[in-house]
Amino acid sequence: MRLLAPLLLATLGACAGAPEVAKGRSPGGLILLAAAQSSVRSDADPSAGSPYGSYLAGLHAGRERDLSAAADFMLHALSYDPGNQLLLNRSLLLLTGDGRHEDAAEIAQRIEALNPSNGLAALVLAVEAIKRGDITQAETRLAAMPAQGLSGIAAPVMQAWIRVLEGDDAGAMAKIAPLRNKNGFGVFHGLHAALMNDILGKPDQARASFDQALEAAGQASLRLVWLAGNFYERQGGRARAIELYETFLASSPNSSIIAAALARARAGGQARPVVSDATQGIAEALFNLASLLSQEGAQDVGLVHVHLALRLKPSFVIAKVLLGEILQDQNRSLAAIDAYRDIPSDSPFSWMVGLRIAEELERLERIDDAAAELESLAAAEPKRADSLIKLGNLLRNRERFAEAVSAYDRAVERIGAPQRRFWSLYYFRGIALERLSLWTRAERDFLTALELEPEQPFVMNYLAYSWIEKKLHFDKAKGMLARAVELRPDDGFIVDSLGWVYFRLGEYDLGVKYLERAVELRPQDPVINDHLGDAYWRVGRKQEARFQWRRSLSLEPKADEVPKIETKIEKGLADKPKDI
């Protein structure tokens, strides 16, 4: 369910610093003049150009997700027009989203002087006040935040945590009570009520609130399971914590964080509080909101909140993980890698983070670096197979099939007896083996994958198509592909395979039927267009056959297929089929 959709427009207006032309100076003249400077580059020196060029370059840099450069360009433009609220608001959003807190605080103060109710400015200044221990100033800024949008969530929970800091139990609960009935925020309310009661020394009330949050969540998030389980362990509910961890791991078996918590709980180890004071509670609230915003696709505003959480709690490891995730979602690979590298190697997140670093290195086409990262992970955890599976996939995707098979072999060795959740490992190894012409091993892997995951359409398609190409088991392949098409009727490759087996069996009319459908689904695939050309020729539609072959050539088929297709265009197919 989309929890924040009704809030996002209000959020952007009240909290994220959207243009407020009606409340201040109009930027119209600036924008009109900037329109003439559209050739300005975002990698230019901000201090070297005109204010209008800097404004446009800042917009471009923002679109390119270079927040630091975008902020510098906006600040340069702002130096020429210091009271322009559009530039002030945009600069504040960029600076906060880039983690430049001192610069952001200075801009926030200027915005506050012009518009005391600006949500993002008040939030930034409140966080700065909390960081330096000025609770009075923090309360003043929080009270100025709008009651609508995301500000209407962030301000009350932060005010409640300040009441906790002051020892005002009743005041804290009263501040967050309205959140319980706010659509989509029942879990958020229950979590923070529980954490507050825990710190206030009220375990019974904390337990009731954790129970409420878990019930409201249905399928609890990792963070909620982590915090609730930690509390149960510390308050005599070890069995409840173990049950909670086991339930989570049943659906998320690769969670090293919860696996470590479960191992500790089973061994009778001592759990330490995750949130131990009010400032950390405020950081937790900002992190929770950042996570919700990220899930809703509002990455820019989520980035602001996660940086503010880290401002209050620089060692907040899970917030650093979220920062990396948001940067990944924004395709900012280098920044994401830097964020992940900042996570300590002894953190329970280090394994997952290493896999993500490898993903980003692959995205940057630094294939050998990505492979080295995965090899390092494999050496660090000799019993885990997932880094080797990812290494195999990385190499297979680059057609380094022999190396891929080696990685897959090591993964299979670590797994031991075949397990259902690893069916894709056998499928992927089968593909690599087939490309190396090691058919006996490849076929065995495909069949193993189907034993583990019966009627898996991709496996059935690859195996059956391979049988067709090798002129084996035509009837079995036809039945397998017919079932695969039933399961995935809109997959052009699978529909093509069924059409091709009909062609190979000499059932050309049925071949045309399915191959035409396959071309509709995958019009840009050279192989499918080539297949349809062959089928057209066999049913006497020779002009259309040559059209399809020419189209196949235009779609850049593999080099060794080009002369074959050119020969067909010139001479057609042999009069007597040699396919069966």
C-alpha positions in Angstrom: 0.0 0.0 0.0 1.3 3.5 -0.8 1.4 5.1 2.6 2.6 8.6 1.7 0.9 9.3 -1.7 -1.7 11.8 -0.2 1.2 13.6 1.6 3.7 14.0 -1.1 2.4 17.2 -2.7 2.0 18.8 0.6 5.4 17.5 1.6 7.1 19.1 -1.3 5.3 22.4 -0.7 5.6 22.6 3.0 8.8 20.8 3.8 11.0 20.3 0.8 11.2 24.0 -0.2 9.1 24.2 -3.4 8.9 27.7 -5.0 6.9 30.1 -2.9 6.6 32.9 -5.4 3.5 34.4 -3.8 5.2 34.8 -0.5 8.4 36.5 -1.8 10.2 37.9 -4.7 9.2 36.5 -8.1 11.9 34.7 -10.0 10.2 35.3 -13.3 12.7 37.8 -14.6 15.6 35.6 -13.6 14.2 32.5 -15.4 13.3 34.4 -18.5 16.9 35.7 -18.8 18.2 32.3 -18.0 16.3 30.8 -20.9 18.7 32.5 -23.2 21.7 30.7 -21.6 20.6 27.1 -22.4 24.1 26.1 -23.6 25.6 26.4 -20.1 27.4 23.2 -19.0 26.9 21.8 -15.5 30.6 21.0 -15.2 31.7 24.6 -15.6 33.2 26.7 -12.8 30.2 28.2 -10.9 32.0 31.5 -10.2 33.0 32.0 -13.9 29.6 32.4 -15.4 26.6 34.7 -15.3 24.0 34.2 -12.5 21.5 33.2 -15.2 23.8 30.6 -16.6 24.6 29.3 -13.2 20.9 28.9 -12.5 20.4 26.8 -15.7 23.6 24.9 -15.0 22.3 24.2 -11.5 19.1 22.8 -12.9 21.0 20.6 -15.3 23.4 19.4 -12.6 20.4 18.6 -10.4 18.8 16.5 -13.2 22.1 14.7 -13.6 22.1 14.0 -9.9 25.3 16.0 -9.2 23.9 17.6 -6.1 27.2 19.2 -5.0 27.7 21.0 -8.3 24.0 21.9 -8.5 24.2 23.5 -5.1 27.3 25.5 -6.0 25.7 26.8 -9.1 22.5 27.8 -7.2 24.6 29.5 -4.5 26.5 31.5 -7.2 23.2 32.6 -8.8 21.9 33.4 -5.3 24.9 35.7 -4.7 23.4 38.0 -7.3 19.8 37.8 -6.0 20.1 37.0 -2.3 16.4 37.5 -1.5 15.1 35.2 -4.3 13.0 32.5 -2.5 13.0 30.1 -5.5 16.8 30.0 -5.4 16.9 29.9 -1.5 14.5 27.0 -1.4 16.2 25.1 -4.1 19.6 25.7 -2.6 18.5 24.5 0.8 17.1 21.3 -0.7 20.3 20.6 -2.6 22.6 21.4 0.3 20.7 19.3 2.7 20.4 16.4 0.3 24.2 16.6 -0.2 24.9 16.5 3.5 26.4 20.0 3.6 24.9 20.9 6.9 26.7 24.1 7.8 25.9 25.7 4.4 22.3 24.4 4.7 21.9 26.0 8.1 23.0 29.4 6.8 20.6 29.3 4.0 17.8 28.0 6.3 18.3 31.1 8.5 17.9 33.4 5.5 14.7 31.6 4.5 13.4 31.7 8.1 13.8 35.5 8.1 11.7 35.7 5.0 9.2 32.9 5.7 9.2 31.6 9.3 6.8 28.8 8.4 9.0 27.2 5.7 9.0 23.5 6.7 12.4 22.4 5.5 14.2 25.5 6.9 12.5 25.0 10.3 13.4 21.3 10.3 17.1 21.9 9.4 17.4 24.5 12.1 15.7 22.3 14.7 18.1 19.5 13.9 21.1 21.9 14.3 19.7 23.1 17.6 19.2 19.6 18.9 22.7 18.7 17.9 24.2 21.5 20.0 21.8 20.8 22.9 19.7 24.0 22.5 16.3 22.5 23.3 14.5 25.8 23.5 15.5 26.8 20.0 14.6 23.3 18.8 11.1 23.5 20.2 10.7 27.0 18.7 11.6 25.8 15.2 9.5 22.7 15.5 6.5 24.7 16.6 6.9 26.8 13.4 6.6 23.9 11.1 3.3 23.5 9.1 0.7 21.1 10.4 0.2 19.7 6.9 2.2 17.3 4.8 5.3 15.5 6.1 6.0 18.4 8.5 2.8 17.3 10.3 4.4 13.9 11.0 8.0 14.9 11.6 7.4 17.8 14.0 5.1 16.0 16.5 7.3 12.9 16.9 10.4 15.1 17.3 8.6 17.2 19.9 7.5 14.0 21.7 11.2 12.9 21.9 12.1 16.3 23.3 9.4 15.7 26.0 11.2 12.4 26.7 14.5 14.2 27.1 12.7 16.5 29.6 11.2 13.5 31.5 7.7 14.5 30.5 6.1 11.1 30.0 2.5 12.2 29.6 3.5 15.1 27.3 5.5 12.7 25.0 2.6 10.3 24.6 0.1 13.2 24.1 2.3 14.6 21.3 2.4 11.4 19.2 -1.1 10.2 20.0 -2.7 11.8 16.9 -0.3 9.8 14.6 -1.9 6.6 15.6 -5.1 7.4 13.7 -3.3 9.1 10.7 -3.6 6.9 7.6 -0.6 4.7 7.1 1.2 5.8 10.3 -0.1 3.3 12.9 3.2 1.3 12.8 5.3 4.5 13.0 3.3 5.6 16.1 3.5 2.2 17.8 7.3 2.0 17.1 8.1 5.3 18.6 5.7 5.0 21.5 7.5 1.7 22.3 10.9 3.2 22.1 9.9 6.2 24.2 8.4 4.0 26.9 11.5 1.8 26.9 13.8 4.7 27.5 11.3 6.2 30.1 11.5 2.9 32.1 8.0 1.7 31.3 8.5 -1.9 29.9 4.9 -2.9 30.1 3.7 0.1 28.1 6.7 -0.4 25.7 5.7 -4.1 25.2 2.1 -3.2 24.4 3.2 -0.6 21.9 5.6 -3.0 20.1 2.8 -5.6 20.0 0.5 -2.9 18.5 3.1 -1.9 15.9 3.8 -5.6 14.9 0.0 -6.3 14.6 -0.5 -3.1 12.5 2.4 -4.0 10.2 1.2 -7.4 9.3 4.5 -8.4 7.6 7.0 -6.5 9.7 10.0 -4.7 8.2 13.5 -5.6 9.1 13.9 -2.5 11.3 10.7 -3.2 13.3 11.7 -6.8 13.8 15.2 -5.8 14.9 14.0 -3.2 17.4 11.1 -5.2 18.8 13.2 -8.4 19.1 15.9 -6.5 20.8 13.4 -5.2 23.3 11.9 -8.6 24.0 15.3 -10.1 24.5 16.2 -7.4 27.1 12.8 -7.7 28.9 12.5 -11.4 29.6 10.8 -12.2 26.3 13.6 -14.2 24.6 11.2 -16.9 23.3 9.1 -14.1 21.7 12.2 -12.6 20.1 13.3 -15.9 18.7 9.8 -16.5 17.3 9.9 -13.1 15.7 13.3 -13.6 14.2 12.5 -17.0 12.9 9.3 -15.8 11.2 11.2 -13.0 9.5 14.0 -15.3 8.3 11.4 -17.8 6.9 10.6 -15.1 4.2 14.0 -13.4 4.1 16.6 -16.1 4.7 19.5 -14.0 3.5 19.2 -11.4 6.3 22.5 -11.5 8.1 21.3 -8.9 10.6 18.3 -10.9 11.8 20.3 -14.2 11.5 22.9 -12.7 13.9 20.2 -11.6 16.3 18.6 -15.0 16.3 22.0 -16.7 17.0 22.5 -14.4 19.9 19.1 -15.0 21.3 19.4 -18.7 21.0 22.8 -18.6 22.7 21.4 -16.5 25.6 23.7 -13.6 24.7 23.1 -10.1 26.0 21.3 -7.6 23.7 22.1 -3.9 24.1 19.5 -1.2 23.4 19.5 0.0 19.8 18.0 3.4 20.6 19.4 4.5 24.0 18.5 8.2 24.3 16.1 10.9 23.0 18.5 12.3 20.4 18.9 8.8 18.9 15.1 8.5 19.0 14.8 11.7 16.8 17.5 10.3 14.5 15.4 7.1 14.3 12.3 9.1 13.4 14.1 10.9 10.6 15.5 7.6 9.3 12.0 6.0 9.4 10.6 8.9 7.4 13.5 8.7 4.9 12.8 5.0 4.4 9.1 5.6 3.8 9.8 8.4 1.3 12.4 6.3 -0.5 9.8 3.5 -0.8 7.4 6.0 -2.3 9.8 7.1 -4.9 10.5 10.5 -3.3 14.2 10.0 -3.2 15.2 13.7 -3.1 13.2 14.3 0.1 14.2 11.0 1.5 17.9 12.0 1.0 17.3 15.1 3.0 15.8 13.1 5.9 18.5 10.5 5.9 21.3 13.1 6.0 19.5 14.8 8.9 19.3 11.5 10.8 23.1 11.1 10.2 23.7 14.7 11.4 22.3 13.7 14.8 23.8 10.2 14.8 26.9 10.0 12.6 27.4 6.3 13.5 23.9 5.3 12.4 24.9 2.4 10.2 21.5 1.4 8.9 21.0 5.1 7.8 24.2 4.9 5.9 22.9 1.8 4.2 19.7 3.6 3.3 21.8 6.5 2.0 23.6 4.1 -0.3 20.3 2.6 -1.4 18.9 6.0 -2.4 22.0 6.9 -4.3 21.8 3.6 -6.1 18.2 4.3 -7.0 19.4 7.7 -8.4 22.0 5.9 -10.5 24.8 7.8 -8.6 27.1 4.8 -8.5 30.3 6.5 -7.3 28.5 8.3 -4.5 26.7 5.1 -3.5 30.0 3.2 -3.4 31.5 6.0 -1.2 28.5 5.7 1.2 28.8 1.9 1.4 32.6 2.1 1.9 31.9 4.2 5.0 30.1 1.3 6.7 32.5 -0.5 9.1 33.7 -3.9 8.0 32.6 -5.5 11.2 29.0 -4.3 10.8 26.3 -7.0 10.2 25.5 -5.1 7.0 29.0 -5.5 5.6 28.2 -8.6 3.5 25.1 -7.0 1.9 27.0 -3.8 1.3 29.8 -5.6 -0.4 27.4 -7.2 -2.8 25.9 -3.8 -3.6 29.4 -2.3 -4.2 29.9 -5.1 -6.7 26.6 -4.2 -8.4 27.7 -0.6 -8.8 31.1 -1.5 -10.1 29.4 -3.6 -12.7 27.1 -0.7 -13.6 30.3 1.4 -14.1 31.6 -1.4 -16.4 34.5 -2.0 -13.9 34.0 -5.7 -14.4 37.4 -6.9 -13.0 36.9 -4.7 -9.9 33.4 -6.1 -9.4 34.8 -9.6 -9.7 37.5 -8.9 -7.2 34.9 -7.5 -4.7 32.9 -10.7 -5.0 36.0 -12.9 -4.7 36.9 -11.0 -1.5 33.4 -11.7 -0.1 33.6 -15.3 -1.0 36.9 -15.6 0.8 35.5 -13.8 3.9 32.5 -16.2 4.2 33.6 -19.6 3.0 30.2 -21.2 3.7 28.1 -18.7 1.7 27.3 -19.2 -1.9 25.6 -16.0 -2.9 28.7 -14.0 -3.8 29.9 -16.8 -6.0 26.5 -17.0 -7.7 26.7 -13.2 -8.4 30.2 -13.7 -9.7 29.0 -16.4 -12.1 26.2 -14.2 -13.3 28.6 -11.2 -13.8 31.0 -13.3 -15.9 28.2 -15.1 -17.8 26.6 -11.8 -18.8 30.0 -10.8 -20.2 30.2 -14.1 -22.1 33.1 -15.3 -20.0 31.5 -18.7 -19.8 34.4 -20.8 -18.6 35.1 -18.5 -15.7 31.4 -18.3 -15.0 31.2 -22.1 -14.8 34.1 -22.2 -12.4 32.3 -19.7 -10.1 29.1 -21.6 -10.3 30.9 -24.9 -9.5 32.3 -23.4 -6.3 28.8 -22.2 -5.4 27.3 -25.6 -5.9 30.0 -27.1 -3.8 29.2 -24.8 -0.9 25.5 -25.5 -1.1 25.8 -29.3 -1.0 22.6 -31.0 -1.7 20.4 -29.2 -4.2 17.9 -26.8 -2.6 14.8 -25.3 -4.2 15.8 -21.7 -3.5 18.9 -22.3 -5.6 17.1 -23.5 -8.7 18.4 -20.5 -10.7 22.0 -21.5 -10.0 21.6 -24.7 -11.9 19.7 -22.9 -14.7 22.5 -20.2 -15.0 25.3 -22.8 -14.9 23.4 -24.8 -17.5 23.3 -21.8 -19.8 27.1 -21.2 -19.5 27.8 -24.9 -20.0 25.5 -25.0 -23.1 27.4 -22.0 -24.6 30.7 -23.9 -24.0 29.1 -26.9 -25.9 29.2 -29.1 -22.8 25.7 -30.3 -23.5 25.6 -33.4 -21.3 26.4 -31.3 -18.1 24.2 -28.5 -19.3 21.2 -30.8 -19.8 21.7 -32.3 -16.4 21.7 -28.8 -14.8 18.5 -27.8 -16.6 16.7 -31.0 -15.5 17.9 -30.4 -11.9 16.6 -26.9 -12.0 13.2 -28.3 -13.1 13.2 -30.8 -10.3 13.7 -28.0 -7.8 11.2 -25.6 -9.5 8.8 -27.7 -11.6 7.4 -26.0 -14.7 9.7 -23.0 -14.4 9.0 -21.4 -17.8 12.4 -19.9 -18.4 14.1 -23.3 -17.8 11.6 -25.1 -19.9 12.1 -22.7 -22.7 15.9 -22.9 -22.7 16.0 -26.7 -22.4 13.3 -27.3 -25.0 14.8 -24.8 -27.4 18.2 -26.4 -27.0 16.6 -29.8 -27.7 15.1 -28.4 -30.9 18.4 -26.9 -32.1 20.1 -30.3 -31.4 17.2 -32.1 -33.1 16.4 -34.0 -30.0 13.1 -34.9 -28.2 10.8 -32.8 -30.6 7.6 -34.1 -29.1 8.8 -33.6 -25.5 10.0 -30.1 -26.4 6.7 -29.2 -28.0 4.7 -30.2 -24.9 7.2 -28.4 -22.6 7.0 -25.2 -24.7 3.2 -25.3 -25.0 3.1 -25.4 -21.2 5.6 -22.6 -20.9 3.5 -20.4 -23.3 0.5 -21.1 -21.1 2.4 -19.9 -18.1 3.9 -16.8 -19.9 1.8 -16.0 -23.0 3.3 -12.6 -23.5 7.0 -13.6 -23.4 8.2 -13.3 -27.0 11.1 -15.6 -26.6 9.0 -18.4 -25.3 6.4 -18.0 -27.9 9.1 -17.9 -30.5 10.5 -21.2 -29.2 7.1 -22.9 -29.6 6.7 -21.5 -33.1 10.1 -22.8 -34.0 9.5 -26.3 -32.8 6.4 -26.4 -35.0 8.5 -25.2 -37.9 11.1 -28.0 -37.2 8.3 -30.6 -37.1 7.0 -29.4 -40.4 3.8 -27.9 -39.0 4.4 -24.6 -40.8 1.0 -23.0 -40.4 1.2 -23.4 -36.7 4.8 -22.2 -36.8 3.7 -19.0 -38.6 0.9 -18.4 -36.1 3.2 -18.4 -33.1 6.1 -16.7 -34.8 3.9 -13.8 -35.9 2.8 -13.5 -32.3 6.5 -13.6 -31.2 7.4 -10.8 -33.5 4.6 -8.7 -32.2 5.9 -9.2 -28.7 9.6 -8.8 -29.6 9.7 -6.8 -32.9 13.4 -5.7 -32.4 14.8 -9.2 -32.0 16.8 -10.4 -35.1 16.5 -14.1 -34.4 12.7 -14.1 -34.1 12.4 -12.1 -37.3 14.7 -14.5 -39.0 12.6 -17.5 -37.8 9.4 -15.9 -39.1 11.0 -15.4 -42.5 11.8 -19.1 -42.6 8.2 -20.0 -41.7 6.8 -17.6 -44.3 9.0 -19.2 -47.0 7.7 -22.7 -46.2 4.1 -21.7 -46.5 4.8 -20.0 -49.9 4.8 -16.3 -48.6 8.2 -15.7 -50.2 8.0 -11.9 -50.6 7.1 -11.6 -46.9 9.9 -14.0 -46.0 12.5 -11.9 -47.7 11.1 -8.8 -46.0 11.5 -10.5 -42.6 15.1 -11.6 -43.4 16.0 -8.1 -44.5 14.5 -6.8 -41.2 16.5 -9.3 -39.3 19.7 -8.0 -40.9 18.8 -4.5 -40.0 18.5 -5.5 -36.3 22.2 -6.4 -36.1 22.2 -10.2 -35.7 25.3 -12.0 -34.5 28.2 -11.8 -37.1 28.1 -15.5 -37.9 24.4 -15.3 -38.8 24.8 -12.5 -41.3 26.1 -14.6 -44.3 23.4 -17.2 -43.7 20.6 -14.6 -43.8 22.1 -12.9 -46.9 22.1 -16.3 -48.7 18.5 -16.8 -47.8 17.6 -13.4 -49.1 19.3 -14.2 -52.4 18.3 -17.9 -52.8 15.6 -18.6 -50.3 15.5 -21.9 -48.4 16.4 -25.3 -49.9 13.4 -26.9 -51.6 13.6 -29.9 -49.4 13.6 -29.2 -45.7 16.6 -30.5 -43.8 15.4 -29.5 -40.4 14.1 -32.8 -39.0 
